[in-house]
Amino acid sequence: MDYFNETERAGQLRFRDKRDKMFKPLVDRAIRWGVTPNQMSAIGIVLLLAGAACPREYYPLMMIVVSLYVVTDGLDGCMARVLNKTSEGGSLVDIVADQAGPVIIPAAATIHLQSVPSLAVLFASSYLIFIGLFLYAAETHIPLKRTFYRVKYLLYIFYALSFIINYDLLSWFMGLFSIYYVVSLIVVLKTIYDFYSDER
């Protein structure tokens, strides 16, 4: 289970293989400690929530904790492959953990950076609806030819930069990519609709 189309999958697999190689020592250590892939996903969500709950004045600690969440994002899938425990259920847990960031970080930004709440809601909701539709299309083998961009890592970078320069860059980021994801989800929804219309 994934949310990449055939055009994107080859590049994603190359990225995944490089990431797995880089994280192999950490994965081996976690396995020796008895950590399972799903537990690693759960640890990541706890780290994300802890980072979001940090007071603004502790933003260096917040950035460290959120960075650890990003690391766990790469470890859980790698662990499942090393242990040969990949499954549809595990993939779903991994996707939920991976996509928690684009929901929690915009919410945290409204508190930490006084980001525009309406943009945070629009960005998080349009992003999640897009991911949900894309996942549905991938699982039902509805071809999506375009390449689509997932900007969760850029979101984390702009979040960190906003603290460093003491200026809310995230509202601008969320406003721009809200437009992108609203348009993208409409494109994906139309593709799904046309696919079923053509089957009649």
Phi, psi and omega in degrees: 000122175209177181236050175233141176273178185298325179296320185275336192296321181299314178295321179295321179294322177297315178299317181299318181296319178294318180295319179299319179296318180294321184272358185307315179299320178293321179297314180301319180293316180298321179295319178299327179281355178086016179281134178266162177304317180293325176295323178296320177298317180294320177301318179299316180296319178298317178297317179300313180295321179296318178297318180293332182275350180297140173297151184305322184294345177258034187299329176299319177295319178302316181294323178296314183294317178294324177297322177295324174300316180298322178296315180297331177303325179271338185281322188298313179294319178299317179299317180299321180290319179297318182277356184056044180241032178287140180204164178297320179296316178296322177297321179295317177300316180299316181296317179298315179296319181297319186269003176292327182302310180293355173262312185288318183296314176300322178296316179296324182295330178294335178268309186287323187244001187054038175298157183292116184303320182296325178289324177297315179294315182296317180296308183299317183289317180293323178297312183292321178296319177301312181298317179299315179294320180295318179297317178300314181297318180295318183288332180260008176060039173270118187290128173243110189279331185287156169270130179245151183255132172255125191249023186298322180291322174298322178302314181295322180295315180293328175298311180295316180299325179299322176289318184296317182265359178058046178212138183283089174281339190292327178299317178297315180300310182294323178297314181297312185279344169297316178299314180301314184285328174297314178297316182296319181291327175295318179298314181294316179299318178296321178297317178295315180299313181296324179300313180288328177295321181289338181285340184290000000 
